Amino acid sequence: MKTISIQLSEQEFEKYGLDSSSIDFDQLLDKIKNVITKEAIIKCQEAASRTSLDTLTLDEINAEISAVRNG
């Protein structure tokens, strides 16, 4: 097995939920993916809010889907 060394700021260390200076690559990858996913969800929620998509009812959503499929 190979070992690499990376440098992170204290803020980055906390952002990725690290609690040790030694971590398996797969664990690090999972932590990074989780942060990226959370940030993407927040951006989607903000975009939905800006465009009022967050207030659509299920019937309105289904109507939009039907319109796209049929049109």
N, C-alpha and C positions, 0 to 999 in steps of 0.2 A: 504494500500500500504506500502511496506517495502522500506527502504532507505539504500543504501550502500555507502561507501566512498572508493574511489581509489586515488592513488597518481600517477601523471604523471609528467614527466620532462617538462620543457618549450618547448623543441624540440618536444616531443610527443604531447603536447597540440596544437602546431601549425600544426604538421603533419596531425592530424585528423580534422583540421579546426574547433576547438572548440572556441567559443567566450563567453562562460559563465561557471561558476563553477558548475552550476546545469543544468542537461540535462536529458531528458526522456530516458529510456533504449533503446527503439526502435530507437530513433534518434542517439544515440551513436552507436548502432549496424549498422545502415545505413552508418554512417561516416566511421566506420572501414571497412565495406564491400567495400565501394568506394575506399579506399586507397589500399586494397588488390587487387581489380580488376585492378586498374591502374598499380600497380606493376607487376601483371601477364601479362598485355598487353605489357608492356615495355620489359619484359623478352622474350615474344613470338616474338616481333619485332626484338630483338637482335639476337635470335636464327635463325630467318628467314634470317636475314642479313648475319650471319656467314656462312650459308649453301646455300646462293644465292637463296633461295626460294622467296625472295622479288622481284626478277627480272623476275620471270616466267610470261609469257603472259597467258591470259585466255585460249587460245587454248592449251598451254602446260599443264596447270592445268587440263583441261578436259581430255587430253590424259593420264595423270598420273592416274586420277580417273578411266578411262576406263580400263587401264592396270591392276589396282588392282582388279577391279570388274570382269574382264574376266580371270584373271590369277591365 
